[in-house]
Structures are given as C-alpha cells and as structure tokens.
Amino acid sequence: MVYGNQNYYGQQWYQPQMPMTSIGQQQFIPQQQLQQQSVPQQQDNSFIWVQGKEAAKAYLVAPGKDVLLMDSDNPYIYMKSTDVNGKPQKMKTYRLVEEFDDDDVEIKSEDDESPEYVKKDEFDLLLKEFEDLKSQLQEDTDSSKTTTKSRRSTK
C-alpha cells in the first residue's frame, strides 16, 4: 500500500509527521495544504512543432491539459488532450486550408466558362431522338441492301 500522494510520473510526496517534543505534546508546525486552491491559469495558445503524425501521437500531455501540435512536414494541426486522471483522449487532426479575402478572390459570373449540365428529362428526350434516327438509318440501310440484292438478281 502506498502512503501519501502520487503524481503523474509515479513520484510520491509524503506528508511529514509532526515531531513529539514530549509525551502528549506536539510542537506546532504549519502543515502544507494537500489540495491546491483553484487558480485560473492563463492558457498558452502557442503551437508545439512536431515532425509528422507519429511524433504527435508520441507527444506526452500532462493530466487535464490540451495541447496544439503543429506538423512541420504537412499542413496539419493535432489536438491532444487528457482527462484529470491523465487518461489520453482521442487525438483530433485538422487540415490547414488557406482562406482568401473577398477582395482577393475573383467571383465567377455566368459568362465565365463553367461546366453546363443537361437535365435528366432533356437528356432522355435527346436519347429517344437519337434512337429514332438510329433505327431510321438502320431501316434505310436494310432497304437499300434488299434493293441492291433484287437488282442483282434481276440482271
């Protein structure tokens, strides 16, 4: 059984016992408070640079903290966090995409070349006309073959 408090790295702190000056009397020694008062901490918004996703996965995060890791090889940011007990949470990956101001981006008008698409009903109508023309051509070709054969046979 472990006595005292234990931190994230397995180091232990022991509370010193009060020395006895004489039997039944204790010397007054102020004890350190075991629990710290909650003090709002200023959040550090800087990035920690890592080389690749594997390095980000290997980065250790203190209990109850969030860390932003910037990939120096690829356009990704990784967010790692742990709960108050030090259990790692799922690492989130974000891809960096450059955004432009409205002044910098040219907005395409309808006159610009853009792909045009046919509606399904218009396509079906066009397909039917194509099939009709194809069958007429086939009939004309068949009738001309029979006419040519009949002319040859009459000769």
Contacts in CASP RR format, 6 or more apart in sequence:
PFRMAT RR
TARGET T0000
AUTHOR 0000-0000-0000
METHOD contacts of the structure
MODEL  1
MVYGNQNYYGQQWYQPQMPMTSIGQQQFIPQQQLQQQSVPQQQDNSFIWV
QGKEAAKAYLVAPGKDVLLMDSDNPYIYMKSTDVNGKPQKMKTYRLVEEF
DDDDVEIKSEDDESPEYVKKDEFDLLLKEFEDLKSQLQEDTDSSKTTTKS
RRSTK
2 12 0 8 1.000
3 14 0 8 1.000
4 12 0 8 1.000
4 13 0 8 1.000
4 14 0 8 1.000
4 15 0 8 1.000
5 12 0 8 1.000
5 13 0 8 1.000
5 34 0 8 1.000
6 12 0 8 1.000
6 13 0 8 1.000
7 13 0 8 1.000
8 62 0 8 1.000
8 63 0 8 1.000
8 86 0 8 1.000
15 31 0 8 1.000
15 32 0 8 1.000
15 34 0 8 1.000
16 29 0 8 1.000
18 26 0 8 1.000
18 27 0 8 1.000
18 29 0 8 1.000
19 26 0 8 1.000
19 27 0 8 1.000
19 29 0 8 1.000
20 26 0 8 1.000
20 27 0 8 1.000
21 27 0 8 1.000
45 68 0 8 1.000
46 68 0 8 1.000
47 68 0 8 1.000
47 69 0 8 1.000
47 70 0 8 1.000
47 77 0 8 1.000
48 59 0 8 1.000
48 67 0 8 1.000
48 68 0 8 1.000
48 69 0 8 1.000
48 70 0 8 1.000
49 69 0 8 1.000
49 70 0 8 1.000
49 72 0 8 1.000
50 56 0 8 1.000
50 59 0 8 1.000
50 69 0 8 1.000
50 70 0 8 1.000
50 71 0 8 1.000
50 72 0 8 1.000
50 78 0 8 1.000
51 71 0 8 1.000
51 72 0 8 1.000
51 73 0 8 1.000
52 71 0 8 1.000
52 72 0 8 1.000
52 73 0 8 1.000
52 74 0 8 1.000
52 76 0 8 1.000
53 71 0 8 1.000
53 74 0 8 1.000
53 76 0 8 1.000
53 78 0 8 1.000
53 93 0 8 1.000
56 69 0 8 1.000
56 71 0 8 1.000
56 78 0 8 1.000
56 80 0 8 1.000
56 91 0 8 1.000
57 91 0 8 1.000
59 67 0 8 1.000
59 69 0 8 1.000
59 80 0 8 1.000
61 67 0 8 1.000
61 80 0 8 1.000
61 81 0 8 1.000
61 82 0 8 1.000
61 86 0 8 1.000
61 88 0 8 1.000
62 82 0 8 1.000
62 86 0 8 1.000
63 82 0 8 1.000
63 83 0 8 1.000
63 84 0 8 1.000
63 85 0 8 1.000
63 86 0 8 1.000
64 81 0 8 1.000
64 82 0 8 1.000
64 83 0 8 1.000
64 84 0 8 1.000
64 86 0 8 1.000
65 81 0 8 1.000
65 82 0 8 1.000
66 79 0 8 1.000
66 80 0 8 1.000
66 81 0 8 1.000
67 79 0 8 1.000
67 80 0 8 1.000
67 81 0 8 1.000
68 77 0 8 1.000
68 78 0 8 1.000
68 79 0 8 1.000
69 77 0 8 1.000
69 78 0 8 1.000
69 79 0 8 1.000
69 80 0 8 1.000
70 77 0 8 1.000
71 77 0 8 1.000
71 78 0 8 1.000
75 95 0 8 1.000
75 96 0 8 1.000
75 97 0 8 1.000
76 93 0 8 1.000
76 94 0 8 1.000
76 95 0 8 1.000
76 96 0 8 1.000
77 93 0 8 1.000
77 94 0 8 1.000
77 96 0 8 1.000
78 91 0 8 1.000
78 92 0 8 1.000
78 93 0 8 1.000
78 94 0 8 1.000
79 91 0 8 1.000
79 92 0 8 1.000
79 94 0 8 1.000
80 88 0 8 1.000
80 89 0 8 1.000
80 91 0 8 1.000
81 88 0 8 1.000
81 89 0 8 1.000
82 88 0 8 1.000
82 89 0 8 1.000
83 89 0 8 1.000
108 114 0 8 1.000
118 126 0 8 1.000
END
